[in-house]
Amino acid sequence: MPDSFDYIRPASLSQALKHLSSDINDAIVVSGGTDVLIQLRYKSISPGKVIYVKDLEELNKIEEIPDFVRIGGAVTFSRIMRNEIIKRNFPSLAEAAKEVGSPQIRNIGTIAGNVQTASPAGDGLAALYSLDAAVELVSEKGSREVNIREFVVGPKKTIKSSDEIIKSFKIAKQHWDYDKFFKVGKRNALAISIVNGIIKINFDDSIKIKESRIVLGSVAPTPKRLERAEQFLVGRTCDKETIEGLKAIISDDISPISDIRGSSEYRRYIAAIKCGRLVESAKGGIY
């Protein structure tokens, strides 16, 4: 831990933004702190001021408004996995939340922290990518909305300015006949994803695929949407020929790295296999 820092617990978001603005180069925002506390312990960061925003009402709302759902930045993964609004509208996001860390981590870890960490393996990040979520950023200067695909620019890199806080994520309501999250790790719990992903499918009346969305995590510097694979599925049924063609496209269209969790070859193989199995299980939109 650093020798000392000022700990600030503002009573409102406006107070938090004022503190952040006045010490823009020497202050950090903490909510769950599951990543920040590790950085503090190993002195990879040494802030002069820590601004704790976890309890701020403005950051803790889950709101259903016409055509959209808004999820506050300080909402924990435990709340996301249990919330009926989210489970009804975005089941794969609720599934992804269940896979984050341990119960203790899910109870304190927040969706904004997961996104700001910008890990290519982030479970919540991949789910929000598949939903085309908008990131609402606020500062004393005002607010702005940025699509999440523009917000994350690389591993541990986002376009958030030093004086900004992630207030919420705005997600358009959408219907999918089939909407599943998957994760592959070295163990069944407390695992960082070797590969994760989301498959979404809509069917027409003849059980042919009329629309699909495929997003994979931990196969590129940021979560990757596989548009060629999505287009390939349109007009097809979930038969063996479709599955084999899909797997070939996925293997060709991703270029993951090798690291201590898995080799590039294994990531390509298991991503294709898992996507193929999920599409196969989606026959008729029933799973």
Backbone torsions as a table, in degrees:
resi	resn	phi	psi	omega
1	MET	NA	150.9	174.5
2	PRO	-65.6	159.2	-177.8
3	ASP	-59.4	-41.3	-179.8
4	SER	-163.4	152.4	170.1
5	PHE	-156.7	157.5	176.9
6	ASP	-81.9	129.6	179.0
7	TYR	-102.9	119.2	-175.9
8	ILE	-115.0	130.6	177.5
9	ARG	-122.6	85.1	-174.5
10	PRO	-68.5	155.2	-179.5
11	ALA	-88.5	-12.6	-178.7
12	SER	-151.5	164.9	177.6
13	LEU	-64.4	-37.1	179.8
14	SER	-63.9	-37.5	175.9
15	GLN	-65.3	-41.7	178.6
16	ALA	-60.1	-43.6	-179.0
17	LEU	-67.1	-34.1	177.7
18	LYS	-65.2	-45.3	177.5
19	HIS	-61.4	-43.0	-177.8
20	LEU	-65.8	-38.8	-179.7
21	SER	-68.1	-35.9	-176.2
22	SER	-75.8	-21.5	179.1
23	ASP	-130.3	54.2	-169.4
24	ILE	-59.4	-30.7	-177.2
25	ASN	-99.0	1.4	-174.1
26	ASP	-136.9	16.5	-177.6
27	ALA	-128.1	146.8	173.6
28	ILE	-129.6	154.0	178.3
29	VAL	-100.7	133.4	178.9
30	VAL	-125.0	134.8	174.4
31	SER	-120.3	-85.0	173.9
32	GLY	-73.4	-41.8	176.0
33	GLY	80.5	9.2	-175.9
34	THR	-64.9	-28.6	175.6
35	ASP	-94.8	-40.8	-175.7
36	VAL	-64.1	-39.8	-179.0
37	LEU	-62.8	-35.2	175.8
38	ILE	-66.2	-41.6	178.8
39	GLN	-64.7	-38.9	177.1
40	LEU	-65.0	-43.1	-178.1
41	ARG	-61.1	-42.2	-177.7
42	TYR	-92.2	7.8	174.5
43	LYS	57.4	32.2	172.1
44	SER	-78.9	-16.4	169.1
45	ILE	-132.8	149.6	-179.4
46	SER	-140.9	72.0	-177.3
47	PRO	-74.3	155.2	173.3
48	GLY	-89.5	-19.5	-177.4
49	LYS	-142.6	131.3	175.4
50	VAL	-113.6	121.6	-177.1
51	ILE	-106.8	113.3	-174.9
52	TYR	-92.6	118.9	-173.4
53	VAL	-118.9	6.8	-172.4
54	LYS	-56.2	-35.8	-172.7
55	ASP	-92.7	2.7	-176.5
56	LEU	-70.5	127.3	-176.6
57	GLU	-57.8	-38.5	-176.4
58	GLU	-62.8	-22.8	-176.6
59	LEU	-101.7	2.3	-172.6
60	ASN	-115.6	14.6	-176.1
61	LYS	-92.2	143.1	165.5
62	ILE	-118.9	111.0	-172.4
63	GLU	-120.3	135.5	173.2
64	GLU	-104.8	115.3	179.9
65	ILE	-121.6	164.4	-178.4
66	PRO	-51.4	121.4	175.4
67	ASP	74.4	-6.8	-176.7
68	PHE	-139.4	159.9	166.7
69	VAL	-125.4	136.6	178.0
70	ARG	-115.1	127.5	-178.9
71	ILE	-115.4	119.9	-178.9
72	GLY	-64.6	149.2	-175.9
73	GLY	-62.5	-29.1	-177.8
74	ALA	-92.9	8.2	176.8
75	VAL	-68.8	131.5	-177.7
76	THR	-82.3	162.8	177.9
77	PHE	-67.2	-30.2	175.6
78	SER	-62.1	-41.6	177.9
79	ARG	-68.3	-39.7	-179.4
80	ILE	-62.1	-43.8	-176.3
81	MET	-69.3	-20.9	-177.5
82	ARG	-103.4	-16.5	-171.7
83	ASN	-70.0	128.6	-175.4
84	GLU	-69.3	-33.5	177.4
85	ILE	-61.9	-45.1	-178.8
86	ILE	-70.8	-43.5	-180.0
87	LYS	-62.1	-35.8	-179.2
88	ARG	-73.7	-39.6	-174.5
89	ASN	-94.9	-33.7	-173.2
90	PHE	-136.4	68.6	-174.7
91	PRO	-58.3	-34.6	-179.2
92	SER	-69.1	-28.7	174.8
93	LEU	-67.8	-41.7	175.9
94	ALA	-62.3	-40.1	178.0
95	GLU	-64.7	-42.1	179.1
96	ALA	-62.2	-40.0	-179.5
97	ALA	-60.8	-35.3	180.0
98	LYS	-65.6	-22.7	-174.5
99	GLU	-94.1	-2.1	-177.7
100	VAL	-80.1	115.8	171.6
101	GLY	52.5	-141.5	-179.7
102	SER	-106.5	171.8	174.5
103	PRO	-54.7	-38.2	179.7
104	GLN	-63.8	-42.9	178.4
105	ILE	-65.8	-43.1	179.9
106	ARG	-63.9	-29.3	-179.3
107	ASN	-73.5	-24.1	-179.4
108	ILE	-117.6	-25.9	-179.0
109	GLY	-70.1	139.3	-174.9
110	THR	-112.8	158.2	-178.7
111	ILE	-66.4	-36.8	178.7
112	ALA	-67.1	-38.2	178.1
113	GLY	-63.6	-40.4	179.0
114	ASN	-63.0	-40.1	-179.8
115	VAL	-73.1	-44.0	-178.4
116	GLN	-65.8	-31.9	174.8
117	THR	-60.8	-30.8	173.2
118	ALA	56.1	40.4	173.6
119	SER	-77.3	133.6	176.8
120	PRO	-58.5	-20.2	-178.9
121	ALA	-96.0	4.8	-176.3
122	GLY	-62.5	124.3	-177.4
123	ASP	-69.8	-46.8	178.1
124	GLY	-65.2	-36.8	179.8
125	LEU	-62.7	-45.6	179.6
126	ALA	-62.0	-41.4	180.0
127	ALA	-63.2	-41.7	178.8
128	LEU	-68.2	-33.8	173.6
129	TYR	-57.9	-45.3	-177.1
130	SER	-66.9	-19.2	-179.9
131	LEU	-97.2	0.0	-177.0
132	ASP	53.5	44.0	-177.4
133	ALA	-65.0	148.3	171.6
134	ALA	-100.1	136.1	178.5
135	VAL	-96.2	121.8	177.5
136	GLU	-95.4	116.6	-179.0
137	LEU	-108.0	138.6	179.2
138	VAL	-129.2	147.7	173.5
139	SER	-147.6	178.7	176.2
140	GLU	-64.4	-20.7	-179.3
141	LYS	-79.8	-19.7	-177.3
142	GLY	145.4	-157.1	-178.9
143	SER	-133.5	160.5	175.8
144	ARG	-152.8	155.2	176.2
145	GLU	-115.7	135.5	-179.2
146	VAL	-133.2	134.2	174.7
147	ASN	-62.6	141.0	-173.9
148	ILE	-61.1	-27.8	179.2
149	ARG	-70.5	-23.4	175.2
150	GLU	-90.2	-26.3	-176.4
151	PHE	-68.7	-43.7	-179.8
152	VAL	-93.4	120.3	-175.3
153	VAL	-109.9	-6.9	179.3
154	GLY	172.7	177.7	178.5
155	PRO	-57.5	121.7	179.5
156	LYS	62.1	23.7	-179.1
157	LYS	-131.0	126.9	174.4
158	THR	-133.1	174.4	179.5
159	ILE	-94.4	8.3	178.4
160	LYS	-63.4	131.0	177.2
161	SER	-79.0	161.1	-176.3
162	SER	-64.1	-22.6	-178.7
163	ASP	-97.8	9.7	-176.4
164	GLU	-106.7	153.5	173.6
165	ILE	-124.6	140.9	173.0
166	ILE	-75.2	109.8	-178.0
167	LYS	-81.8	-44.1	-174.9
168	SER	-164.2	173.3	172.6
169	PHE	-121.9	127.1	-178.2
170	LYS	-106.6	122.2	-173.6
171	ILE	-125.8	125.4	176.9
172	ALA	-68.9	137.4	175.3
173	LYS	-63.7	142.5	-177.3
174	GLN	-153.8	149.0	179.8
175	HIS	-111.3	133.0	172.7
176	TRP	-132.1	133.0	176.9
177	ASP	-65.0	-30.0	-178.3
178	TYR	-138.8	129.5	-173.4
179	ASP	-151.3	100.0	-172.1
180	LYS	-131.4	141.1	172.7
181	PHE	-104.7	143.6	173.2
182	PHE	-134.7	156.7	179.2
183	LYS	-145.3	135.6	174.4
184	VAL	-118.9	123.2	178.2
185	GLY	-135.7	176.6	-178.6
186	LYS	-75.2	-16.4	176.6
187	ARG	-145.6	175.0	-173.2
188	ASN	-79.7	-17.6	-179.6
189	ALA	-144.6	160.4	178.7
190	LEU	55.0	36.2	-176.6
191	ALA	-111.0	138.9	167.5
192	ILE	-80.3	137.0	-172.8
193	SER	-63.2	130.2	164.6
194	ILE	-74.6	-43.3	171.4
195	VAL	-148.5	140.0	167.8
196	ASN	-135.4	169.3	-179.1
197	GLY	-179.2	172.3	-179.0
198	ILE	-134.4	134.3	173.9
199	ILE	-118.3	126.1	175.5
200	LYS	-125.6	135.2	-178.1
201	ILE	-140.8	138.1	165.8
202	ASN	-115.2	141.5	-178.6
203	PHE	-113.1	153.7	170.4
204	ASP	-89.7	-173.1	-175.4
205	ASP	-68.3	-16.4	-178.2
206	SER	-101.5	17.4	-177.6
207	ILE	62.4	17.8	169.7
208	LYS	-83.0	149.1	-179.8
209	ILE	-75.2	124.5	178.3
210	LYS	-106.2	-15.0	-179.9
211	GLU	-161.6	143.7	177.7
212	SER	-148.9	160.3	174.0
213	ARG	-144.0	132.1	-179.5
214	ILE	-132.1	123.9	176.6
215	VAL	-129.4	133.1	178.1
216	LEU	-120.2	143.5	174.2
217	GLY	-113.1	155.9	179.0
218	SER	68.4	25.2	175.8
219	VAL	-123.4	2.5	-177.6
220	ALA	-161.4	172.6	-179.9
221	PRO	-60.4	-27.3	174.0
222	THR	-132.6	164.9	173.1
223	PRO	-51.9	145.5	-170.8
224	LYS	-122.4	125.0	173.2
225	ARG	-88.9	130.1	-174.6
226	LEU	-100.3	81.9	-172.9
227	GLU	-70.0	-33.1	178.5
228	ARG	-66.2	-40.1	177.4
229	ALA	-66.0	-39.1	177.8
230	GLU	-60.5	-46.0	-179.0
231	GLN	-65.9	-35.4	179.1
232	PHE	-60.7	-37.3	-176.1
233	LEU	-72.2	-26.3	-173.7
234	VAL	-63.5	128.8	179.9
235	GLY	87.9	-1.8	-178.8
236	ARG	-107.2	164.6	172.2
237	THR	-102.4	170.0	-176.2
238	CYS	-86.6	56.8	-179.0
239	ASP	-98.8	178.6	-174.8
240	LYS	-61.4	-41.0	-179.2
241	GLU	-62.8	-41.5	178.1
242	THR	-63.5	-44.6	-178.0
243	ILE	-61.5	-45.1	-178.7
244	GLU	-66.2	-38.7	177.4
245	GLY	-66.1	-40.0	177.9
246	LEU	-62.8	-45.8	-179.7
247	LYS	-60.0	-40.1	179.6
248	ALA	-64.2	-42.4	179.8
249	ILE	-64.5	-43.9	-179.6
250	ILE	-62.3	-44.5	178.6
251	SER	-59.7	-36.7	-179.2
252	ASP	-75.9	-29.8	-168.6
253	ASP	-97.4	1.6	175.8
254	ILE	-120.1	148.2	179.8
255	SER	-134.9	68.2	-177.7
256	PRO	-70.6	162.2	176.2
257	ILE	-90.3	165.8	169.3
258	SER	-97.6	137.8	174.9
259	ASP	-148.5	-168.2	-174.4
260	ILE	-67.5	-18.4	-179.6
261	ARG	-86.6	-27.7	-178.1
262	GLY	-178.2	154.6	179.3
263	SER	-81.6	162.1	176.1
264	SER	-58.9	-43.3	-178.4
265	GLU	-62.4	-42.2	-179.4
266	TYR	-66.9	-40.6	179.8
267	ARG	-61.7	-43.8	178.1
268	ARG	-62.0	-43.7	-178.6
269	TYR	-64.6	-51.0	-173.2
270	ILE	-72.5	-31.7	176.2
271	ALA	-62.6	-44.7	179.2
272	ALA	-65.1	-43.6	-179.3
273	ILE	-62.2	-49.1	-177.2
274	LYS	-63.9	-42.4	178.6
275	CYS	-63.9	-41.6	177.8
276	GLY	-60.4	-43.4	-179.3
277	ARG	-65.9	-39.8	-179.8
278	LEU	-67.9	-42.5	177.8
279	VAL	-63.4	-40.4	177.1
280	GLU	-60.5	-38.2	-178.9
281	SER	-74.8	-10.0	-176.3
282	ALA	-90.3	9.4	-177.9
283	LYS	-50.9	124.3	178.6
284	GLY	72.7	7.0	-179.7
285	GLY	75.4	16.2	-179.7
286	ILE	-111.2	133.5	178.8
287	TYR	-145.8	NA	NA
